[in-house]
Amino acid sequence: MAKMTMKAHNLNTKEPELLSQKEAAALLRKQPRWLERRRTEGGGPPFRYIGRTPVYEKSELIAWINSLPQYDNTAQAGLL
């Protein structure tokens, strides 16, 4: 009879801190509707669905923010 083994759970695995759309929007200083548009049009932070509910991992949101270009003035950003 074959011996069944279970994989040991890595106790060092950190549970992800999942944020709701409202919480993620607050972190980004945006309205929740902005995140809805980014999910359909693209260009927003990474997300996942749990069932039909979109969730955002806090560490991924911070990494996404850090990946955005930084500017010294509005002319560089093309906002003039």
mmCIF file of the N, C-alpha and C atoms, coordinates in Angstrom:
data_MODEL
# 
_entry.id   MODEL 
# 
loop_
_atom_site.group_PDB 
_atom_site.id 
_atom_site.type_symbol 
_atom_site.label_atom_id 
_atom_site.label_alt_id 
_atom_site.label_comp_id 
_atom_site.label_asym_id 
_atom_site.label_entity_id 
_atom_site.label_seq_id 
_atom_site.pdbx_PDB_ins_code 
_atom_site.Cartn_x 
_atom_site.Cartn_y 
_atom_site.Cartn_z 
_atom_site.occupancy 
_atom_site.B_iso_or_equiv 
_atom_site.pdbx_formal_charge 
_atom_site.auth_seq_id 
_atom_site.auth_comp_id 
_atom_site.auth_asym_id 
_atom_site.auth_atom_id 
_atom_site.pdbx_PDB_model_num 
ATOM 1   N N  . MET A 1 1  ? 0.847   -1.175 0.000   1.00 0.00 ? 1  MET A N  1 
ATOM 2   C CA . MET A 1 1  ? 0.000   0.000  0.000   1.00 0.00 ? 1  MET A CA 1 
ATOM 3   C C  . MET A 1 1  ? 0.894   1.241  0.000   1.00 0.00 ? 1  MET A C  1 
ATOM 4   N N  . ALA A 1 2  ? 0.575   2.178  -0.866  1.00 0.00 ? 2  ALA A N  1 
ATOM 5   C CA . ALA A 1 2  ? 1.384   3.389  -0.992  1.00 0.00 ? 2  ALA A CA 1 
ATOM 6   C C  . ALA A 1 2  ? 1.159   4.306  0.201   1.00 0.00 ? 2  ALA A C  1 
ATOM 7   N N  . LYS A 1 3  ? 2.247   4.877  0.657   1.00 0.00 ? 3  LYS A N  1 
ATOM 8   C CA . LYS A 1 3  ? 2.165   5.801  1.778   1.00 0.00 ? 3  LYS A CA 1 
ATOM 9   C C  . LYS A 1 3  ? 1.794   7.190  1.260   1.00 0.00 ? 3  LYS A C  1 
ATOM 10  N N  . MET A 1 4  ? 0.784   7.793  1.843   1.00 0.00 ? 4  MET A N  1 
ATOM 11  C CA . MET A 1 4  ? 0.354   9.128  1.429   1.00 0.00 ? 4  MET A CA 1 
ATOM 12  C C  . MET A 1 4  ? 1.072   10.158 2.293   1.00 0.00 ? 4  MET A C  1 
ATOM 13  N N  . THR A 1 5  ? 1.645   11.148 1.659   1.00 0.00 ? 5  THR A N  1 
ATOM 14  C CA . THR A 1 5  ? 2.317   12.201 2.398   1.00 0.00 ? 5  THR A CA 1 
ATOM 15  C C  . THR A 1 5  ? 1.659   13.532 2.094   1.00 0.00 ? 5  THR A C  1 
ATOM 16  N N  . MET A 1 6  ? 1.697   14.403 3.046   1.00 0.00 ? 6  MET A N  1 
ATOM 17  C CA . MET A 1 6  ? 1.161   15.749 2.868   1.00 0.00 ? 6  MET A CA 1 
ATOM 18  C C  . MET A 1 6  ? 2.334   16.711 2.819   1.00 0.00 ? 6  MET A C  1 
ATOM 19  N N  . LYS A 1 7  ? 2.233   17.703 1.956   1.00 0.00 ? 7  LYS A N  1 
ATOM 20  C CA . LYS A 1 7  ? 3.263   18.724 1.904   1.00 0.00 ? 7  LYS A CA 1 
ATOM 21  C C  . LYS A 1 7  ? 3.222   19.533 3.192   1.00 0.00 ? 7  LYS A C  1 
ATOM 22  N N  . ALA A 1 8  ? 4.383   19.793 3.721   1.00 0.00 ? 8  ALA A N  1 
ATOM 23  C CA . ALA A 1 8  ? 4.455   20.613 4.930   1.00 0.00 ? 8  ALA A CA 1 
ATOM 24  C C  . ALA A 1 8  ? 4.142   22.058 4.557   1.00 0.00 ? 8  ALA A C  1 
ATOM 25  N N  . HIS A 1 9  ? 3.300   22.673 5.337   1.00 0.00 ? 9  HIS A N  1 
ATOM 26  C CA . HIS A 1 9  ? 2.971   24.082 5.110   1.00 0.00 ? 9  HIS A CA 1 
ATOM 27  C C  . HIS A 1 9  ? 4.140   24.931 5.556   1.00 0.00 ? 9  HIS A C  1 
ATOM 28  N N  . ASN A 1 10 ? 4.577   25.813 4.696   1.00 0.00 ? 10 ASN A N  1 
ATOM 29  C CA . ASN A 1 10 ? 5.694   26.695 5.027   1.00 0.00 ? 10 ASN A CA 1 
ATOM 30  C C  . ASN A 1 10 ? 5.209   27.736 6.024   1.00 0.00 ? 10 ASN A C  1 
ATOM 31  N N  . LEU A 1 11 ? 5.686   27.679 7.230   1.00 0.00 ? 11 LEU A N  1 
ATOM 32  C CA . LEU A 1 11 ? 5.249   28.597 8.269   1.00 0.00 ? 11 LEU A CA 1 
ATOM 33  C C  . LEU A 1 11 ? 5.775   30.005 8.053   1.00 0.00 ? 11 LEU A C  1 
ATOM 34  N N  . ASN A 1 12 ? 6.755   30.150 7.159   1.00 0.00 ? 12 ASN A N  1 
ATOM 35  C CA . ASN A 1 12 ? 7.296   31.462 6.855   1.00 0.00 ? 12 ASN A CA 1 
ATOM 36  C C  . ASN A 1 12 ? 6.476   32.187 5.792   1.00 0.00 ? 12 ASN A C  1 
ATOM 37  N N  . THR A 1 13 ? 5.493   31.523 5.220   1.00 0.00 ? 13 THR A N  1 
ATOM 38  C CA . THR A 1 13 ? 4.667   32.139 4.196   1.00 0.00 ? 13 THR A CA 1 
ATOM 39  C C  . THR A 1 13 ? 3.777   33.190 4.843   1.00 0.00 ? 13 THR A C  1 
ATOM 40  N N  . LYS A 1 14 ? 3.914   34.404 4.373   1.00 0.00 ? 14 LYS A N  1 
ATOM 41  C CA . LYS A 1 14 ? 3.128   35.502 4.933   1.00 0.00 ? 14 LYS A CA 1 
ATOM 42  C C  . LYS A 1 14 ? 1.786   35.575 4.209   1.00 0.00 ? 14 LYS A C  1 
ATOM 43  N N  . GLU A 1 15 ? 0.741   35.666 4.981   1.00 0.00 ? 15 GLU A N  1 
ATOM 44  C CA . GLU A 1 15 ? -0.593  35.796 4.405   1.00 0.00 ? 15 GLU A CA 1 
ATOM 45  C C  . GLU A 1 15 ? -0.713  37.144 3.709   1.00 0.00 ? 15 GLU A C  1 
ATOM 46  N N  . PRO A 1 16 ? -1.243  37.179 2.484   1.00 0.00 ? 16 PRO A N  1 
ATOM 47  C CA . PRO A 1 16 ? -1.365  38.470 1.807   1.00 0.00 ? 16 PRO A CA 1 
ATOM 48  C C  . PRO A 1 16 ? -2.409  39.354 2.489   1.00 0.00 ? 16 PRO A C  1 
ATOM 49  N N  . GLU A 1 17 ? -2.131  40.651 2.506   1.00 0.00 ? 17 GLU A N  1 
ATOM 50  C CA . GLU A 1 17 ? -3.092  41.602 3.050   1.00 0.00 ? 17 GLU A CA 1 
ATOM 51  C C  . GLU A 1 17 ? -3.966  42.075 1.890   1.00 0.00 ? 17 GLU A C  1 
ATOM 52  N N  . LEU A 1 18 ? -5.167  41.528 1.828   1.00 0.00 ? 18 LEU A N  1 
ATOM 53  C CA . LEU A 1 18 ? -6.073  41.844 0.732   1.00 0.00 ? 18 LEU A CA 1 
ATOM 54  C C  . LEU A 1 18 ? -6.940  43.041 1.087   1.00 0.00 ? 18 LEU A C  1 
ATOM 55  N N  . LEU A 1 19 ? -7.081  43.946 0.116   1.00 0.00 ? 19 LEU A N  1 
ATOM 56  C CA . LEU A 1 19 ? -7.889  45.147 0.306   1.00 0.00 ? 19 LEU A CA 1 
ATOM 57  C C  . LEU A 1 19 ? -9.089  45.114 -0.618  1.00 0.00 ? 19 LEU A C  1 
ATOM 58  N N  . SER A 1 20 ? -10.190 45.643 -0.134  1.00 0.00 ? 20 SER A N  1 
ATOM 59  C CA . SER A 1 20 ? -11.372 45.797 -0.975  1.00 0.00 ? 20 SER A CA 1 
ATOM 60  C C  . SER A 1 20 ? -11.132 46.935 -1.965  1.00 0.00 ? 20 SER A C  1 
ATOM 61  N N  . GLN A 1 21 ? -12.024 47.090 -2.911  1.00 0.00 ? 21 GLN A N  1 
ATOM 62  C CA . GLN A 1 21 ? -11.911 48.185 -3.866  1.00 0.00 ? 21 GLN A CA 1 
ATOM 63  C C  . GLN A 1 21 ? -11.901 49.530 -3.154  1.00 0.00 ? 21 GLN A C  1 
ATOM 64  N N  . LYS A 1 22 ? -12.761 49.677 -2.163  1.00 0.00 ? 22 LYS A N  1 
ATOM 65  C CA . LYS A 1 22 ? -12.848 50.934 -1.420  1.00 0.00 ? 22 LYS A CA 1 
ATOM 66  C C  . LYS A 1 22 ? -11.551 51.204 -0.655  1.00 0.00 ? 22 LYS A C  1 
ATOM 67  N N  . GLU A 1 23 ? -11.002 50.173 -0.016  1.00 0.00 ? 23 GLU A N  1 
ATOM 68  C CA . GLU A 1 23 ? -9.752  50.340 0.736   1.00 0.00 ? 23 GLU A CA 1 
ATOM 69  C C  . GLU A 1 23 ? -8.581  50.653 -0.201  1.00 0.00 ? 23 GLU A C  1 
ATOM 70  N N  . ALA A 1 24 ? -8.525  49.951 -1.341  1.00 0.00 ? 24 ALA A N  1 
ATOM 71  C CA . ALA A 1 24 ? -7.451  50.204 -2.309  1.00 0.00 ? 24 ALA A CA 1 
ATOM 72  C C  . ALA A 1 24 ? -7.554  51.616 -2.868  1.00 0.00 ? 24 ALA A C  1 
ATOM 73  N N  . ALA A 1 25 ? -8.766  52.062 -3.163  1.00 0.00 ? 25 ALA A N  1 
ATOM 74  C CA . ALA A 1 25 ? -8.962  53.414 -3.676  1.00 0.00 ? 25 ALA A CA 1 
ATOM 75  C C  . ALA A 1 25 ? -8.498  54.445 -2.653  1.00 0.00 ? 25 ALA A C  1 
ATOM 76  N N  . ALA A 1 26 ? -8.780  54.214 -1.390  1.00 0.00 ? 26 ALA A N  1 
ATOM 77  C CA . ALA A 1 26 ? -8.352  55.138 -0.341  1.00 0.00 ? 26 ALA A CA 1 
ATOM 78  C C  . ALA A 1 26 ? -6.823  55.202 -0.274  1.00 0.00 ? 26 ALA A C  1 
ATOM 79  N N  . LEU A 1 27 ? -6.157  54.051 -0.391  1.00 0.00 ? 27 LEU A N  1 
ATOM 80  C CA . LEU A 1 27 ? -4.702  54.015 -0.382  1.00 0.00 ? 27 LEU A CA 1 
ATOM 81  C C  . LEU A 1 27 ? -4.121  54.811 -1.549  1.00 0.00 ? 27 LEU A C  1 
ATOM 82  N N  . LEU A 1 28 ? -4.788  54.734 -2.705  1.00 0.00 ? 28 LEU A N  1 
ATOM 83  C CA . LEU A 1 28 ? -4.320  55.427 -3.910  1.00 0.00 ? 28 LEU A CA 1 
ATOM 84  C C  . LEU A 1 28 ? -4.802  56.875 -3.996  1.00 0.00 ? 28 LEU A C  1 
ATOM 85  N N  . ARG A 1 29 ? -5.635  57.279 -3.054  1.00 0.00 ? 29 ARG A N  1 
ATOM 86  C CA . ARG A 1 29 ? -6.235  58.627 -3.062  1.00 0.00 ? 29 ARG A CA 1 
ATOM 87  C C  . ARG A 1 29 ? -7.068  58.849 -4.317  1.00 0.00 ? 29 ARG A C  1 
ATOM 88  N N  . LYS A 1 30 ? -7.812  57.793 -4.706  1.00 0.00 ? 30 LYS A N  1 
ATOM 89  C CA . LYS A 1 30 ? -8.684  57.828 -5.872  1.00 0.00 ? 30 LYS A CA 1 
ATOM 90  C C  . LYS A 1 30 ? -10.083 57.395 -5.448  1.00 0.00 ? 30 LYS A C  1 
ATOM 91  N N  . GLN A 1 31 ? -11.047 57.650 -6.321  1.00 0.00 ? 31 GLN A N  1 
ATOM 92  C CA . GLN A 1 31 ? -12.401 57.164 -6.093  1.00 0.00 ? 31 GLN A CA 1 
ATOM 93  C C  . GLN A 1 31 ? -12.475 55.688 -6.496  1.00 0.00 ? 31 GLN A C  1 
ATOM 94  N N  . PRO A 1 32 ? -13.315 54.888 -5.830  1.00 0.00 ? 32 PRO A N  1 
ATOM 95  C CA . PRO A 1 32 ? -13.464 53.483 -6.220  1.00 0.00 ? 32 PRO A CA 1 
ATOM 96  C C  . PRO A 1 32 ? -13.825 53.310 -7.697  1.00 0.00 ? 32 PRO A C  1 
ATOM 97  N N  . ARG A 1 33 ? -14.583 54.231 -8.233  1.00 0.00 ? 33 ARG A N  1 
ATOM 98  C CA . ARG A 1 33 ? -14.970 54.155 -9.647  1.00 0.00 ? 33 ARG A CA 1 
ATOM 99  C C  . ARG A 1 33 ? -13.745 54.191 -10.562 1.00 0.00 ? 33 ARG A C  1 
ATOM 100 N N  . TRP A 1 34 ? -12.678 54.882 -10.172 1.00 0.00 ? 34 TRP A N  1 
ATOM 101 C CA . TRP A 1 34 ? -11.452 54.925 -10.961 1.00 0.00 ? 34 TRP A CA 1 
ATOM 102 C C  . TRP A 1 34 ? -10.879 53.517 -11.117 1.00 0.00 ? 34 TRP A C  1 
ATOM 103 N N  . LEU A 1 35 ? -10.885 52.751 -10.027 1.00 0.00 ? 35 LEU A N  1 
ATOM 104 C CA . LEU A 1 35 ? -10.403 51.373 -10.093 1.00 0.00 ? 35 LEU A CA 1 
ATOM 105 C C  . LEU A 1 35 ? -11.291 50.511 -10.984 1.00 0.00 ? 35 LEU A C  1 
ATOM 106 N N  . GLU A 1 36 ? -12.601 50.733 -10.936 1.00 0.00 ? 36 GLU A N  1 
ATOM 107 C CA . GLU A 1 36 ? -13.514 49.994 -11.818 1.00 0.00 ? 36 GLU A CA 1 
ATOM 108 C C  . GLU A 1 36 ? -13.150 50.234 -13.278 1.00 0.00 ? 36 GLU A C  1 
ATOM 109 N N  . ARG A 1 37 ? -12.914 51.502 -13.632 1.00 0.00 ? 37 ARG A N  1 
ATOM 110 C CA . ARG A 1 37 ? -12.542 51.830 -15.015 1.00 0.00 ? 37 ARG A CA 1 
ATOM 111 C C  . ARG A 1 37 ? -11.202 51.204 -15.385 1.00 0.00 ? 37 ARG A C  1 
ATOM 112 N N  . ARG A 1 38 ? -10.232 51.236 -14.478 1.00 0.00 ? 38 ARG A N  1 
ATOM 113 C CA . ARG A 1 38 ? -8.923  50.658 -14.776 1.00 0.00 ? 38 ARG A CA 1 
ATOM 114 C C  . ARG A 1 38 ? -9.019  49.147 -14.978 1.00 0.00 ? 38 ARG A C  1 
ATOM 115 N N  . ARG A 1 39 ? -9.924  48.494 -14.262 1.00 0.00 ? 39 ARG A N  1 
ATOM 116 C CA . ARG A 1 39 ? -10.073 47.044 -14.453 1.00 0.00 ? 39 ARG A CA 1 
ATOM 117 C C  . ARG A 1 39 ? -10.611 46.727 -15.842 1.00 0.00 ? 39 ARG A C  1 
ATOM 118 N N  . THR A 1 40 ? -11.478 47.556 -16.367 1.00 0.00 ? 40 THR A N  1 
ATOM 119 C CA . THR A 1 40 ? -12.051 47.270 -17.685 1.00 0.00 ? 40 THR A CA 1 
ATOM 120 C C  . THR A 1 40 ? -11.208 47.844 -18.818 1.00 0.00 ? 40 THR A C  1 
ATOM 121 N N  . GLU A 1 41 ? -10.593 49.001 -18.604 1.00 0.00 ? 41 GLU A N  1 
ATOM 122 C CA . GLU A 1 41 ? -9.841  49.675 -19.669 1.00 0.00 ? 41 GLU A CA 1 
ATOM 123 C C  . GLU A 1 41 ? -8.345  49.369 -19.615 1.00 0.00 ? 41 GLU A C  1 
ATOM 124 N N  . GLY A 1 42 ? -7.855  48.908 -18.479 1.00 0.00 ? 42 GLY A N  1 
ATOM 125 C CA . GLY A 1 42 ? -6.429  48.640 -18.318 1.00 0.00 ? 42 GLY A CA 1 
ATOM 126 C C  . GLY A 1 42 ? -5.698  49.852 -17.757 1.00 0.00 ? 42 GLY A C  1 
ATOM 127 N N  . GLY A 1 43 ? -4.438  49.645 -17.435 1.00 0.00 ? 43 GLY A N  1 
ATOM 128 C CA . GLY A 1 43 ? -3.606  50.732 -16.939 1.00 0.00 ? 43 GLY A CA 1 
ATOM 129 C C  . GLY A 1 43 ? -3.635  50.924 -15.440 1.00 0.00 ? 43 GLY A C  1 
ATOM 130 N N  . GLY A 1 44 ? -4.298  50.051 -14.732 1.00 0.00 ? 44 GLY A N  1 
ATOM 131 C CA . GLY A 1 44 ? -4.387  50.181 -13.284 1.00 0.00 ? 44 GLY A CA 1 
ATOM 132 C C  . GLY A 1 44 ? -3.543  49.152 -12.566 1.00 0.00 ? 44 GLY A C  1 
ATOM 133 N N  . PRO A 1 45 ? -3.683  49.120 -11.264 1.00 0.00 ? 45 PRO A N  1 
ATOM 134 C CA . PRO A 1 45 ? -2.899  48.170 -10.467 1.00 0.00 ? 45 PRO A CA 1 
ATOM 135 C C  . PRO A 1 45 ? -3.397  46.737 -10.642 1.00 0.00 ? 45 PRO A C  1 
ATOM 136 N N  . PRO A 1 46 ? -2.542  45.757 -10.343 1.00 0.00 ? 46 PRO A N  1 
ATOM 137 C CA . PRO A 1 46 ? -2.959  44.361 -10.442 1.00 0.00 ? 46 PRO A CA 1 
ATOM 138 C C  . PRO A 1 46 ? -4.047  44.037 -9.413  1.00 0.00 ? 46 PRO A C  1 
ATOM 139 N N  . PHE A 1 47 ? -4.914  43.121 -9.789  1.00 0.00 ? 47 PHE A N  1 
ATOM 140 C CA . PHE A 1 47 ? -6.014  42.721 -8.899  1.00 0.00 ? 47 PHE A CA 1 
ATOM 141 C C  . PHE A 1 47 ? -6.327  41.260 -9.142  1.00 0.00 ? 47 PHE A C  1 
ATOM 142 N N  . ARG A 1 48 ? -7.144  40.720 -8.273  1.00 0.00 ? 48 ARG A N  1 
ATOM 143 C CA . ARG A 1 48 ? -7.648  39.349 -8.393  1.00 0.00 ? 48 ARG A CA 1 
ATOM 144 C C  . ARG A 1 48 ? -9.134  39.369 -8.095  1.00 0.00 ? 48 ARG A C  1 
ATOM 145 N N  . TYR A 1 49 ? -9.789  38.319 -8.504  1.00 0.00 ? 49 TYR A N  1 
ATOM 146 C CA . TYR A 1 49 ? -11.181 38.130 -8.113  1.00 0.00 ? 49 TYR A CA 1 
ATOM 147 C C  . TYR A 1 49 ? -11.253 36.979 -7.119  1.00 0.00 ? 49 TYR A C  1 
ATOM 148 N N  . ILE A 1 50 ? -12.005 37.181 -6.067  1.00 0.00 ? 50 ILE A N  1 
ATOM 149 C CA . ILE A 1 50 ? -12.395 36.092 -5.190  1.00 0.00 ? 50 ILE A CA 1 
ATOM 150 C C  . ILE A 1 50 ? -13.895 35.980 -5.397  1.00 0.00 ? 50 ILE A C  1 
ATOM 151 N N  . GLY A 1 51 ? -14.268 34.961 -6.141  1.00 0.00 ? 51 GLY A N  1 
ATOM 152 C CA . GLY A 1 51 ? -15.652 34.888 -6.596  1.00 0.00 ? 51 GLY A CA 1 
ATOM 153 C C  . GLY A 1 51 ? -15.865 36.002 -7.604  1.00 0.00 ? 51 GLY A C  1 
ATOM 154 N N  . ARG A 1 52 ? -16.801 36.876 -7.320  1.00 0.00 ? 52 ARG A N  1 
ATOM 155 C CA . ARG A 1 52 ? -17.070 38.017 -8.198  1.00 0.00 ? 52 ARG A CA 1 
ATOM 156 C C  . ARG A 1 52 ? -16.567 39.334 -7.604  1.00 0.00 ? 52 ARG A C  1 
ATOM 157 N N  . THR A 1 53 ? -15.825 39.230 -6.511  1.00 0.00 ? 53 THR A N  1 
ATOM 158 C CA . THR A 1 53 ? -15.363 40.420 -5.808  1.00 0.00 ? 53 THR A CA 1 
ATOM 159 C C  . THR A 1 53 ? -13.896 40.703 -6.129  1.00 0.00 ? 53 THR A C  1 
ATOM 160 N N  . PRO A 1 54 ? -13.600 41.886 -6.675  1.00 0.00 ? 54 PRO A N  1 
ATOM 161 C CA . PRO A 1 54 ? -12.202 42.226 -6.925  1.00 0.00 ? 54 PRO A CA 1 
ATOM 162 C C  . PRO A 1 54 ? -11.490 42.564 -5.619  1.00 0.00 ? 54 PRO A C  1 
ATOM 163 N N  . VAL A 1 55 ? -10.276 42.077 -5.487  1.00 0.00 ? 55 VAL A N  1 
ATOM 164 C CA . VAL A 1 55 ? -9.452  42.391 -4.312  1.00 0.00 ? 55 VAL A CA 1 
ATOM 165 C C  . VAL A 1 55 ? -8.063  42.782 -4.789  1.00 0.00 ? 55 VAL A C  1 
ATOM 166 N N  . TYR A 1 56 ? -7.400  43.568 -3.975  1.00 0.00 ? 56 TYR A N  1 
ATOM 167 C CA . TYR A 1 56 ? -6.068  44.080 -4.283  1.00 0.00 ? 56 TYR A CA 1 
ATOM 168 C C  . TYR A 1 56 ? -5.138  43.708 -3.144  1.00 0.00 ? 56 TYR A C  1 
ATOM 169 N N  . GLU A 1 57 ? -3.977  43.163 -3.495  1.00 0.00 ? 57 GLU A N  1 
ATOM 170 C CA . GLU A 1 57 ? -2.997  42.846 -2.471  1.00 0.00 ? 57 GLU A CA 1 
ATOM 171 C C  . GLU A 1 57 ? -2.204  44.118 -2.172  1.00 0.00 ? 57 GLU A C  1 
ATOM 172 N N  . LYS A 1 58 ? -2.147  44.484 -0.914  1.00 0.00 ? 58 LYS A N  1 
ATOM 173 C CA . LYS A 1 58 ? -1.522  45.748 -0.520  1.00 0.00 ? 58 LYS A CA 1 
ATOM 174 C C  . LYS A 1 58 ? -0.083  45.860 -1.019  1.00 0.00 ? 58 LYS A C  1 
ATOM 175 N N  . SER A 1 59 ? 0.694   44.801 -0.885  1.00 0.00 ? 59 SER A N  1 
ATOM 176 C CA . SER A 1 59 ? 2.099   44.858 -1.324  1.00 0.00 ? 59 SER A CA 1 
ATOM 177 C C  . SER A 1 59 ? 2.191   45.065 -2.832  1.00 0.00 ? 59 SER A C  1 
ATOM 178 N N  . GLU A 1 60 ? 1.262   44.512 -3.596  1.00 0.00 ? 60 GLU A N  1 
ATOM 179 C CA . GLU A 1 60 ? 1.256   44.712 -5.050  1.00 0.00 ? 60 GLU A CA 1 
ATOM 180 C C  . GLU A 1 60 ? 0.849   46.134 -5.408  1.00 0.00 ? 60 GLU A C  1 
ATOM 181 N N  . LEU A 1 61 ? -0.075  46.717 -4.645  1.00 0.00 ? 61 LEU A N  1 
ATOM 182 C CA . LEU A 1 61 ? -0.446  48.115 -4.883  1.00 0.00 ? 61 LEU A CA 1 
ATOM 183 C C  . LEU A 1 61 ? 0.753   49.032 -4.653  1.00 0.00 ? 61 LEU A C  1 
ATOM 184 N N  . ILE A 1 62 ? 1.481   48.792 -3.581  1.00 0.00 ? 62 ILE A N  1 
ATOM 185 C CA . ILE A 1 62 ? 2.644   49.622 -3.269  1.00 0.00 ? 62 ILE A CA 1 
ATOM 186 C C  . ILE A 1 62 ? 3.714   49.443 -4.344  1.00 0.00 ? 62 ILE A C  1 
ATOM 187 N N  . ALA A 1 63 ? 3.929   48.206 -4.796  1.00 0.00 ? 63 ALA A N  1 
ATOM 188 C CA . ALA A 1 63 ? 4.901   47.961 -5.864  1.00 0.00 ? 63 ALA A CA 1 
ATOM 189 C C  . ALA A 1 63 ? 4.467   48.665 -7.151  1.00 0.00 ? 63 ALA A C  1 
ATOM 190 N N  . TRP A 1 64 ? 3.159   48.658 -7.451  1.00 0.00 ? 64 TRP A N  1 
ATOM 191 C CA . TRP A 1 64 ? 2.645   49.329 -8.645  1.00 0.00 ? 64 TRP A CA 1 
ATOM 192 C C  . TRP A 1 64 ? 2.885   50.842 -8.543  1.00 0.00 ? 64 TRP A C  1 
ATOM 193 N N  . ILE A 1 65 ? 2.611   51.409 -7.379  1.00 0.00 ? 65 ILE A N  1 
ATOM 194 C CA . ILE A 1 65 ? 2.857   52.851 -7.172  1.00 0.00 ? 65 ILE A CA 1 
ATOM 195 C C  . ILE A 1 65 ? 4.337   53.149 -7.407  1.00 0.00 ? 65 ILE A C  1 
ATOM 196 N N  . ASN A 1 66 ? 5.210   52.320 -6.844  1.00 0.00 ? 66 ASN A N  1 
ATOM 197 C CA . ASN A 1 66 ? 6.653   52.536 -6.970  1.00 0.00 ? 66 ASN A CA 1 
ATOM 198 C C  . ASN A 1 66 ? 7.154   52.356 -8.398  1.00 0.00 ? 66 ASN A C  1 
ATOM 199 N N  . SER A 1 67 ? 6.387   51.641 -9.230  1.00 0.00 ? 67 SER A N  1 
ATOM 200 C CA . SER A 1 67 ? 6.797   51.426 -10.624 1.00 0.00 ? 67 SER A CA 1 
ATOM 201 C C  . SER A 1 67 ? 6.428   52.608 -11.526 1.00 0.00 ? 67 SER A C  1 
ATOM 202 N N  . LEU A 1 68 ? 5.584   53.515 -11.030 1.00 0.00 ? 68 LEU A N  1 
ATOM 203 C CA . LEU A 1 68 ? 5.175   54.665 -11.833 1.00 0.00 ? 68 LEU A CA 1 
ATOM 204 C C  . LEU A 1 68 ? 6.323   55.666 -11.942 1.00 0.00 ? 68 LEU A C  1 
ATOM 205 N N  . PRO A 1 69 ? 6.422   56.361 -13.078 1.00 0.00 ? 69 PRO A N  1 
ATOM 206 C CA . PRO A 1 69 ? 7.509   57.339 -13.222 1.00 0.00 ? 69 PRO A CA 1 
ATOM 207 C C  . PRO A 1 69 ? 7.348   58.497 -12.247 1.00 0.00 ? 69 PRO A C  1 
ATOM 208 N N  . GLN A 1 70 ? 8.474   59.067 -11.867 1.00 0.00 ? 70 GLN A N  1 
ATOM 209 C CA . GLN A 1 70 ? 8.491   60.248 -10.995 1.00 0.00 ? 70 GLN A CA 1 
ATOM 210 C C  . GLN A 1 70 ? 8.908   61.449 -11.818 1.00 0.00 ? 70 GLN A C  1 
ATOM 211 N N  . TYR A 1 71 ? 8.357   62.604 -11.491 1.00 0.00 ? 71 TYR A N  1 
ATOM 212 C CA . TYR A 1 71 ? 8.633   63.828 -12.232 1.00 0.00 ? 71 TYR A CA 1 
ATOM 213 C C  . TYR A 1 71 ? 9.074   64.934 -11.282 1.00 0.00 ? 71 TYR A C  1 
ATOM 214 N N  . ASP A 1 72 ? 9.858   65.860 -11.811 1.00 0.00 ? 72 ASP A N  1 
ATOM 215 C CA . ASP A 1 72 ? 10.288  67.018 -11.048 1.00 0.00 ? 72 ASP A CA 1 
ATOM 216 C C  . ASP A 1 72 ? 9.327   68.198 -11.219 1.00 0.00 ? 72 ASP A C  1 
ATOM 217 N N  . ASN A 1 73 ? 8.587   68.184 -12.330 1.00 0.00 ? 73 ASN A N  1 
ATOM 218 C CA . ASN A 1 73 ? 7.638   69.271 -12.584 1.00 0.00 ? 73 ASN A CA 1 
ATOM 219 C C  . ASN A 1 73 ? 6.548   68.806 -13.544 1.00 0.00 ? 73 ASN A C  1 
ATOM 220 N N  . THR A 1 74 ? 5.489   69.577 -13.670 1.00 0.00 ? 74 THR A N  1 
ATOM 221 C CA . THR A 1 74 ? 4.357   69.186 -14.502 1.00 0.00 ? 74 THR A CA 1 
ATOM 222 C C  . THR A 1 74 ? 4.706   69.168 -15.987 1.00 0.00 ? 74 THR A C  1 
ATOM 223 N N  . ALA A 1 75 ? 5.693   69.951 -16.411 1.00 0.00 ? 75 ALA A N  1 
ATOM 224 C CA . ALA A 1 75 ? 6.098   69.936 -17.815 1.00 0.00 ? 75 ALA A CA 1 
ATOM 225 C C  . ALA A 1 75 ? 6.661   68.567 -18.195 1.00 0.00 ? 75 ALA A C  1 
ATOM 226 N N  . GLN A 1 76 ? 7.423   67.960 -17.303 1.00 0.00 ? 76 GLN A N  1 
ATOM 227 C CA . GLN A 1 76 ? 7.973   66.639 -17.555 1.00 0.00 ? 76 GLN A CA 1 
ATOM 228 C C  . GLN A 1 76 ? 6.865   65.598 -17.681 1.00 0.00 ? 76 GLN A C  1 
ATOM 229 N N  . ALA A 1 77 ? 5.824   65.777 -16.898 1.00 0.00 ? 77 ALA A N  1 
ATOM 230 C CA . ALA A 1 77 ? 4.719   64.821 -16.900 1.00 0.00 ? 77 ALA A CA 1 
ATOM 231 C C  . ALA A 1 77 ? 3.785   65.030 -18.082 1.00 0.00 ? 77 ALA A C  1 
ATOM 232 N N  . GLY A 1 78 ? 3.987   66.118 -18.824 1.00 0.00 ? 78 GLY A N  1 
ATOM 233 C CA . GLY A 1 78 ? 3.104   66.404 -19.949 1.00 0.00 ? 78 GLY A CA 1 
ATOM 234 C C  . GLY A 1 78 ? 1.739   66.876 -19.520 1.00 0.00 ? 78 GLY A C  1 
ATOM 235 N N  . LEU A 1 79 ? 1.666   67.510 -18.366 1.00 0.00 ? 79 LEU A N  1 
ATOM 236 C CA . LEU A 1 79 ? 0.382   67.960 -17.845 1.00 0.00 ? 79 LEU A CA 1 
ATOM 237 C C  . LEU A 1 79 ? 0.079   69.414 -18.178 1.00 0.00 ? 79 LEU A C  1 
ATOM 238 N N  . LEU A 1 80 ? 0.946   70.072 -18.892 1.00 0.00 ? 80 LEU A N  1 
ATOM 239 C CA . LEU A 1 80 ? 0.713   71.488 -19.263 1.00 0.00 ? 80 LEU A CA 1 
ATOM 240 C C  . LEU A 1 80 ? -0.111  71.589 -20.507 1.00 0.00 ? 80 LEU A C  1 
# 
